[in-house]
Amino acid sequence: MQDFKDGSRWRRLAAALACALAVTVETMPLAHAAPSGSLSLDVDGEVRVTNNPEHTSFHFSEAQLLQLPVHAIATSTTWTPKSTFTGPLLSDVLKAVGAYGSEIEIHTIDDYTCVVPVADAARYGVVLAYAMNGQRLKVSDFGPLFLIYPRDQYPLDLDGAAGDAKFAWQIKSMTIKR
């Protein structure tokens, strides 16, 4: 304790800790802030419109996804209370890429894969949500994209294990299949 009596060593120690903290904070990703450009989607398979050099897929940037018309579904899910989910219609995404298959294989960040019929997009007005209750979805809360069906409007069709399997979150890509 004797070394810190004059206060200058305390100031040096505090400055060193502040610098270390600043470096740590600057290099650590913030859990509550989505990095710029984190909202994206790749669609491949049976698509007519592509934008990659190999002409095999379409990469939606954040700006392209945000330019699509925004729709909302107010519903509950097995994992959330009744909430309002917003984003483009799945049918608008499929139309933008000229999808012509009958199934959509959905791939997520955590390597979950599910298959939903293309017909569900029009039948249920499925939304590819990037926001819930006005807040952008983060990876820690179903983001960046969450496939939302209007479960409360179609409980007989969408309740239970078969219905739950269609609700995919942390979506990163889709493959359109025949």
N, C-alpha and C positions, 0 to 999 in steps of 0.2 A: 504494500500500500504506500510505502514511502516514496516510491518512484512517481506516484501520481499526485503528490501534494501541490505542486505548482500549477497544475491545470493544463499545461502545454502537452503533456503526455496523454491526458484524457482527450484533448482535442485531436491529437494525432491518431489515437486509437479510434475515435468516433469517425474521423475522416476516412481511415482505412476500411472500417466496416461499411461506411456509406458507399465507398467505391466498389467494394466487393459485392454489396447488395445491388448496386446499379448494374454491374456487369452481369450478375445472375439474372436479374429481372429482364435485361435487354436480350439475353440469349435464350431465355425460357419462353416457350409458347404460352400465351395466356389462354386458360381453359374457357374463359367466358367470351372471348372475342374470336369470331371466325376470321381466319386469314383471308385477305383479298383473293378472289378467284377460287375459293373453296367450293363454291356452288357450281358444279359441272355435271355433265352426263354424256356418256358415250353410248350410241345406239348402232348396232351392227346386225348382220344377218340379212334377212329379206327386206332390203331398203333400196329405194331408187335414187335417193339424194344422199350424196356423200361429200365430205369436205377434207378427207385425209389424202395424202399423196398416193396411197394404194387403191383409192376408191372403194374401200370396203366398209367404212363406217362414217358416222356423223358425230362430231364432237360439239356438244352444246357448251358454250362458255356461260359464265354467270350472266353476262349482258344479254346473250341470246335467250336464255331461259326467262329472264326478267322481262323481255320484250313480248313474250307470248301473253295472250289475254289471261287475266287473273280471275279465278273462280274460287268459290268457297263452299265447303261442306261443314255443317254443324252436326257433329255426331260424337258418340263415345266409342272407345275401343276397349279391348280387354286391358290395355296398359294405361289408358288415360281416361279421366272423367270427360263428360260432354265438353267439347271444345270446338272452336272454329278453326278449320285447317284451310289454308289458302295456297294457291299455286296454279300452274296451268292444268288444263284438262289433259289427261293421258291421251285422249283422242287428238288433241291439237299437236302434241309431241309426235304421235304416230303419223299424222298428216304431214307435218313438216319434213319428215324423212322419207315420205312415200312408202311407208310400210305396207307390205302385201302378204304377210303371213297370217297364220291363225292362232299362234301362241306367242307369248312374251316370256322369255326366260329372264328373270330379274336377278342381278348379282349385287351383293352388298359388300361394304367395307370389311365386315367380319366373316366373309366367305359363305354367308347363307345364300342359297339359291332357291327360288320358287318359280313356278310356272303358272301364269294366268292366261285365260283366253283373251284374244284381241277383242272379241265381242263384248266383254265386260266393260270396256272403255265407253262404248255408247250406251249399253244397257243400264249401267249404274251412274254414269257421269263421273267416273273415277278421277280424282285429282292427284297430281304429283306434287304434294305439298312441300313448300320450303318455309312455311311459317305456321305457328299455332298460336291462336289468340293474339295475333299481331306481332309476335316475337319470332325472329328468324330461328329456325331449328339448328341446333349445334349437334355435333357427333354425340355428345354426352346425353342428348335428349331427342333421339330419333332422326337427327339430321345427317347430312344436309337435305336429303329428300326422303319423304315418307309417302308410300302409296296408300291413299285413303279412299275407302269405299263408304257410302252413306249407310252404315250398319243400322242405325236407328230407324231408317226408313224401310229397310228390307231385313228385318230380324230373322224371318224364316230362312232366307237365303244365306245370310252372312254371319249368323251366330254359330258358335261351336268351333270345333277344331278345323273343319274344312274352310269356314269363313275366315278364321284367324290366320290361316296359312297364307291368305292373299294379302294381308297387311305387312308389307315389307318396309323396313326402314334402313337408314344409312345406305341408300341406293347409290351405286356408282356407275352401273351400266345395265343395258338391256340388249338381249339378242332376240331378234324377231325370227321365228321359225314357222315353217309350213305346217 
